Amino acid sequence: MEQGNGTTAAHLRDLPVFLRAPRAAGLWLVGVLIPVATAAGFVLSYRGLFDWARYHGWPWYLAPLFPLLIDLLIIAGEVVLFVAAIDGKTPRRVRAAAWVIVVAFTALSVIGNVGHAATSDVLTRGGWGLPPVVLAVALGFGLGELKRQAAKYRQNVAGERSLPGVSSRSPATPPGTVPSDAEHAAQLALAASAAAGNPLSQRQLMTRFGITRTAERTVRQRVLPDPPAGVVPLARAGASGQGAGPPPDGVLAASNGHGGAGG
């Protein structure tokens, strides 16, 4: 299972631009349509339950509160299920209670919306019972897709921390480290790639983690601080890989402040 998720994350990173853009547009479209469908279902369900309360003797100043007693609990149950799926360690009884709340109050909302319809036509009454179902399904689908995208993001970051040649117990990425935000994830990825001898470039960090140029510079300064003045990094010494002998006398004289022309 983990291998499949890692493969998916690697596949998404390697998508060409002409496929990456439509995929992003599709996610944005889903991000717009789901809230619209959820809001429409809530409004229509609210109206049906409000009418039910008025027709069953609720006073005018309390009838507007009646729909909230039912539909808000549907939303709350869906959110609890979403958080439980993200955490992954929520007790089973909590998830079971959330499912009972979602199913029970969706059924109550359907009964209330159908019950106020002053007709015996089955299709008409079924149409009145549709809004709460749309509310529950749209909200559950949207939160489920958000959970799947979060899982892909976590797999992407885990793949960055598991670059070849990098120990999972290196000081830069202690075991069990979970990024708190995109900047933290970029910092972990840069540390891992630097430890492997091939640090990520500025463009790679900005594109992959969606951070600004200023944030990228901050991350790079934390992970790869500039060496002290007068100290040459080891990576720049001896391109041939052989031990370098003492520098020429002229270089020593120049470094000590003596003039090279007059002695």
C-alpha positions as CSV (number, residue, x, y, z in Angstrom):
1,M,0.0,0.0,0.0
2,E,2.8,2.4,0.9
3,Q,4.7,1.5,-2.2
4,G,1.6,2.3,-4.3
5,N,1.2,5.7,-2.6
6,G,4.8,6.5,-3.1
7,T,4.5,5.6,-6.8
8,T,1.5,7.8,-7.1
9,A,3.3,10.7,-5.6
10,A,6.3,10.2,-7.9
11,H,4.0,9.9,-10.8
12,L,2.4,13.2,-10.0
13,R,5.7,15.0,-9.7
14,D,6.8,13.7,-13.1
15,L,3.6,14.7,-14.9
16,P,4.3,16.9,-17.9
17,V,3.1,20.5,-17.8
18,F,0.3,20.0,-20.3
19,L,-1.2,17.4,-18.0
20,R,-0.3,19.1,-14.7
21,A,-2.3,22.2,-15.6
22,P,-5.6,20.4,-16.4
23,R,-5.3,18.3,-13.3
24,A,-4.8,21.5,-11.2
25,A,-7.8,23.1,-13.0
26,G,-9.9,20.0,-12.3
27,L,-9.1,20.2,-8.6
28,W,-9.9,23.9,-8.4
29,L,-13.2,23.1,-10.2
30,V,-14.1,20.4,-7.7
31,G,-13.1,22.9,-4.9
32,V,-15.7,25.3,-6.3
33,L,-18.5,22.9,-7.2
34,I,-18.5,20.9,-4.0
35,P,-19.1,24.0,-1.7
36,V,-21.8,25.3,-4.1
37,A,-23.6,21.9,-4.0
38,T,-23.2,21.7,-0.3
39,A,-24.6,25.3,0.2
40,A,-27.5,24.6,-2.2
41,G,-28.4,21.4,-0.3
42,F,-28.2,23.2,3.0
43,V,-30.4,26.1,1.9
44,L,-33.1,23.9,0.3
45,S,-33.1,21.5,3.3
46,Y,-33.3,24.5,5.7
47,R,-36.4,25.8,3.8
48,G,-38.1,22.5,4.0
49,L,-37.4,22.0,7.7
50,F,-38.5,25.5,8.4
51,D,-41.8,24.9,6.7
52,W,-42.2,21.7,8.6
53,A,-41.7,23.5,11.9
54,R,-44.2,26.3,11.0
55,Y,-46.8,23.7,10.0
56,H,-46.4,21.8,13.2
57,G,-47.0,24.6,15.7
58,W,-43.5,26.0,16.2
59,P,-43.7,29.8,17.0
60,W,-42.3,32.1,14.3
61,Y,-39.3,33.1,16.4
62,L,-38.3,29.5,17.1
63,A,-39.0,27.9,13.7
64,P,-35.8,29.3,12.1
65,L,-33.8,27.4,14.7
66,F,-35.4,24.1,14.0
67,P,-33.5,23.2,10.8
68,L,-30.2,24.0,12.5
69,L,-30.8,21.3,15.1
70,I,-30.7,18.7,12.3
71,D,-28.6,19.9,9.4
72,L,-25.7,21.3,11.4
73,L,-25.3,17.9,13.1
74,I,-24.9,16.3,9.6
75,I,-22.1,18.8,8.9
76,A,-20.5,18.2,12.3
77,G,-20.5,14.5,11.8
78,E,-18.9,14.7,8.4
79,V,-16.2,17.0,9.8
80,V,-15.5,14.5,12.6
81,L,-15.1,11.7,10.1
82,F,-12.8,13.9,8.0
83,V,-10.5,14.7,11.0
84,A,-10.5,11.0,12.0
85,A,-9.4,10.0,8.5
86,I,-6.6,12.6,8.6
87,D,-5.4,11.6,12.0
88,G,-5.6,7.9,11.4
89,K,-5.6,7.0,15.1
90,T,-9.0,8.1,16.2
91,P,-10.8,5.5,18.4
92,R,-13.2,3.3,16.6
93,R,-16.1,4.4,18.9
94,V,-15.6,8.0,17.8
95,R,-15.8,7.1,14.2
96,A,-18.8,4.9,14.8
97,A,-20.6,7.7,16.7
98,A,-19.9,10.1,13.9
99,W,-21.3,7.7,11.3
100,V,-24.4,7.2,13.4
101,I,-24.9,10.9,13.7
102,V,-24.5,11.5,10.0
103,V,-26.8,8.7,8.9
104,A,-29.5,9.3,11.6
105,F,-29.7,13.1,11.1
106,T,-29.7,12.8,7.3
107,A,-32.6,10.4,7.7
108,L,-34.4,12.9,10.0
109,S,-33.8,15.7,7.6
110,V,-35.2,13.7,4.7
111,I,-38.3,12.8,6.8
112,G,-38.8,16.4,7.7
113,N,-38.4,17.7,4.2
114,V,-40.7,15.0,2.7
115,G,-43.3,15.3,5.6
116,H,-44.1,19.0,5.0
117,A,-45.0,18.5,1.3
118,A,-48.7,18.9,0.9
119,T,-49.1,16.3,-1.9
120,S,-49.3,12.5,-2.2
121,D,-47.3,12.4,-5.4
122,V,-44.2,10.1,-4.8
123,L,-41.9,12.0,-7.2
124,T,-42.7,15.4,-5.7
125,R,-42.2,14.1,-2.2
126,G,-39.0,12.5,-3.3
127,G,-37.8,15.7,-4.7
128,W,-38.3,17.5,-1.4
129,G,-36.2,14.8,0.3
130,L,-33.3,15.2,-2.1
131,P,-31.6,18.4,-0.6
132,P,-30.4,16.8,2.7
133,V,-29.0,13.8,0.8
134,V,-27.1,16.2,-1.5
135,L,-25.9,18.0,1.5
136,A,-24.5,14.9,3.1
137,V,-23.1,13.4,-0.1
138,A,-21.5,16.6,-1.4
139,L,-19.9,17.4,1.9
140,G,-18.6,13.8,2.4
141,F,-17.2,13.7,-1.2
142,G,-15.5,17.0,-0.8
143,L,-13.9,16.2,2.5
144,G,-12.9,12.7,1.2
145,E,-11.1,14.3,-1.8
146,L,-9.4,16.7,0.5
147,K,-8.2,13.8,2.6
148,R,-6.8,12.0,-0.4
149,Q,-4.9,15.1,-1.6
150,A,-3.4,15.5,1.9
151,A,-2.3,11.9,1.8
152,K,-0.6,12.4,-1.5
153,Y,1.2,15.5,-0.1
154,R,2.4,13.5,2.9
155,Q,3.7,10.8,0.6
156,N,5.5,13.4,-1.5
157,V,7.3,14.8,1.5
158,A,8.1,11.3,2.8
159,G,9.7,10.6,-0.6
160,E,11.8,13.7,-0.4
161,R,13.1,12.6,3.0
162,S,13.9,9.1,1.7
163,L,16.4,10.1,-1.1
164,P,19.0,7.5,-1.9
165,G,22.1,7.7,0.3
166,V,20.4,9.6,3.0
167,S,19.9,8.0,6.4
168,S,16.4,8.3,7.8
169,R,18.1,9.0,11.2
170,S,20.2,11.9,10.0
171,P,20.1,15.0,12.3
172,A,18.4,17.0,9.5
173,T,15.4,14.6,9.4
174,P,14.9,12.9,12.7
175,P,12.6,9.8,12.5
176,G,8.9,10.5,12.8
177,T,9.3,14.2,11.7
178,V,6.0,15.5,10.2
179,P,6.1,18.8,8.4
180,S,4.0,21.5,10.0
181,D,3.7,23.6,6.8
182,A,5.1,23.9,3.3
183,E,8.1,25.9,4.5
184,H,9.0,23.2,7.0
185,A,8.5,20.5,4.3
186,A,10.8,22.4,2.0
187,Q,13.4,22.7,4.8
188,L,13.3,18.9,5.3
189,A,13.6,18.2,1.6
190,L,16.5,20.6,1.2
191,A,18.4,19.1,4.2
192,A,17.9,15.6,2.8
193,S,19.0,16.5,-0.7
194,A,22.0,18.4,0.6
195,A,23.0,15.5,2.7
196,A,22.9,13.4,-0.5
197,G,25.3,15.9,-2.1
198,N,22.8,17.4,-4.6
199,P,20.8,20.2,-2.9
200,L,17.5,21.2,-4.5
201,S,17.6,24.4,-6.5
202,Q,15.7,27.5,-5.8
203,R,13.2,26.8,-8.6
204,Q,12.6,23.3,-7.4
205,L,11.8,24.3,-3.9
206,M,9.5,27.2,-5.0
207,T,7.7,25.0,-7.5
208,R,7.4,21.8,-5.5
209,F,6.3,23.3,-2.2
210,G,4.6,26.5,-3.4
211,I,6.7,28.9,-1.3
212,T,7.8,32.4,-2.2
213,R,11.3,33.5,-3.1
214,T,11.7,35.1,0.4
215,A,10.6,31.9,2.1
216,E,13.0,29.9,-0.1
217,R,15.9,32.1,1.0
218,T,15.0,31.7,4.6
219,V,14.8,27.9,4.2
220,R,18.2,27.8,2.5
221,Q,19.8,30.0,5.1
222,R,18.6,27.6,7.9
223,V,19.8,24.5,6.1
224,L,22.9,25.8,4.3
225,P,24.3,28.7,6.3
226,D,27.1,30.7,4.7
227,P,30.6,29.7,5.9
228,P,32.4,32.1,8.2
229,A,34.5,34.8,6.6
230,G,37.9,33.5,5.4
231,V,36.9,29.8,5.5
232,V,36.7,28.0,2.2
233,P,34.1,25.2,2.1
234,L,35.6,21.8,1.6
235,A,33.5,21.3,-1.5
236,R,35.6,24.0,-3.3
237,A,39.0,22.7,-2.3
238,G,41.1,20.6,-4.6
239,A,38.9,19.8,-7.7
240,S,41.3,17.1,-8.6
241,G,40.6,15.2,-5.3
242,Q,44.4,15.1,-4.4
243,G,45.9,16.6,-1.3
244,A,47.0,20.1,-2.1
245,G,50.5,21.1,-1.2
246,P,51.5,24.4,0.4
247,P,50.4,27.5,-1.5
248,P,53.0,29.4,-3.6
249,D,55.2,32.0,-1.9
250,G,53.5,34.8,-3.7
251,V,50.1,33.8,-2.4
252,L,51.5,33.6,1.2
253,A,53.1,37.1,0.8
254,A,49.9,38.5,-0.6
255,S,47.8,37.0,2.2
256,N,50.2,38.5,4.8
257,G,49.9,41.9,3.4
258,H,53.3,42.2,1.7
259,G,53.7,43.7,-1.6
260,G,54.6,41.3,-4.4
261,A,56.6,43.9,-6.4
262,G,59.1,45.5,-4.1
263,G,59.6,42.5,-1.6
